[in-house]
Amino acid sequence: MSEERNAIPLILTGVGSIIVTVGALWYYGYLHFAKPEDALLLQDFTMLKTVPGEDYKVSLEPAAQVAQCAEGVLVLFDTQQKGLSGVLVDSRKRAVRCVGADTPQQVR
């Protein structure tokens, strides 16, 4: 009882499953295709916690990014790659807020 099985539907099902899985992961943000413009997102930033009475050391050379408060959130601009900017967020994609800076108001 030798049956010949058609493999084409199995192959198409496998390829379709992979395409749907990758599409769903990309849609919900679990998969990101990096572009050169996204390089600022991929750089590591570390916060140095200051403790009263304890010294800390930082480099005298400034970073390639500058920060500005825009509409209450901290926006980073890259000085080496013109036009590259982004909002500083934490590991849960929550924007880092600015305090004590004047935020632009809508003109009426």
C-alpha positions as CSV (number, residue, x, y, z in Angstrom):
1,M,0.0,0.0,0.0
2,S,2.4,2.6,-1.2
3,E,0.6,6.0,-1.5
4,E,2.3,8.9,-3.2
5,R,1.9,12.0,-1.1
6,N,1.9,15.4,-2.7
7,A,4.5,17.6,-1.0
8,I,3.6,20.9,-2.5
9,P,0.7,21.7,0.0
10,L,3.1,20.9,2.9
11,I,5.8,23.2,1.5
12,L,3.4,26.0,0.8
13,T,1.9,25.7,4.3
14,G,5.4,25.8,5.9
15,V,6.4,28.9,3.9
16,G,3.1,30.6,4.5
17,S,3.4,29.9,8.3
18,I,6.8,31.5,8.4
19,I,5.7,34.6,6.4
20,V,2.6,35.1,8.7
21,T,4.7,34.6,11.8
22,V,7.4,37.2,10.7
23,G,4.6,39.6,9.7
24,A,2.8,39.3,13.0
25,L,6.1,39.7,15.0
26,W,6.9,42.8,12.9
27,Y,3.4,44.3,13.3
28,Y,3.4,44.0,17.1
29,G,6.9,45.4,17.5
30,Y,8.8,42.3,18.5
31,L,10.8,42.3,15.3
32,H,12.6,45.4,14.0
33,F,14.5,45.7,10.8
34,A,17.3,48.2,11.6
35,K,18.2,50.9,9.1
36,P,21.2,53.2,9.2
37,E,18.8,56.0,10.3
38,D,17.9,53.9,13.4
39,A,21.5,53.8,14.7
40,L,20.8,56.2,17.5
41,L,18.2,53.8,18.9
42,L,20.8,51.0,19.0
43,Q,23.4,52.9,20.9
44,D,23.8,52.3,24.6
45,F,23.1,55.1,27.1
46,T,23.7,54.7,30.8
47,M,22.6,56.8,33.6
48,L,25.2,57.6,36.3
49,K,23.4,57.9,39.6
50,T,24.9,60.6,41.8
51,V,25.2,60.0,45.5
52,P,25.9,63.0,47.8
53,G,29.5,62.9,49.0
54,E,30.6,60.4,46.4
55,D,32.7,61.3,43.3
56,Y,32.1,60.0,39.8
57,K,34.2,60.4,36.7
58,V,33.0,61.1,33.2
59,S,35.0,61.8,30.0
60,L,35.9,65.3,29.1
61,E,35.0,64.6,25.5
62,P,31.3,65.3,24.8
63,A,29.0,62.8,23.3
64,A,28.0,63.0,19.6
65,Q,24.4,63.7,20.7
66,V,22.8,66.7,22.2
67,A,19.5,66.7,24.1
68,Q,16.7,69.2,24.1
69,C,13.3,69.4,25.8
70,A,10.5,69.4,23.2
71,E,6.9,69.3,24.3
72,G,7.8,67.8,27.7
73,V,10.0,64.9,26.5
74,L,13.7,64.6,26.0
75,V,14.7,64.5,22.4
76,L,18.2,63.5,21.3
77,F,19.8,65.0,18.2
78,D,22.9,63.4,16.6
79,T,25.6,66.0,15.6
80,Q,27.5,63.6,13.3
81,Q,24.5,62.3,11.2
82,K,22.5,65.3,10.3
83,G,18.7,64.8,10.5
84,L,19.0,61.9,12.9
85,S,17.0,62.5,16.0
86,G,14.9,60.4,18.4
87,V,13.0,60.5,21.7
88,L,14.9,59.0,24.7
89,V,12.8,56.1,26.1
90,D,13.4,53.5,28.8
91,S,13.3,49.7,28.4
92,R,9.5,49.7,28.3
93,K,9.3,52.4,25.6
94,R,8.2,55.1,28.0
95,A,9.4,58.6,27.1
96,V,11.8,60.3,29.4
97,R,10.2,63.6,30.6
98,C,11.7,67.0,31.0
99,V,11.1,69.2,34.0
100,G,11.9,72.9,34.5
101,A,12.0,73.7,30.8
102,D,9.6,75.8,28.9
103,T,7.6,73.7,26.6
104,P,6.3,75.2,23.3
105,Q,2.7,76.3,23.6
106,Q,0.2,76.2,20.7
107,V,-0.3,79.7,19.2
108,R,-4.0,80.6,18.8
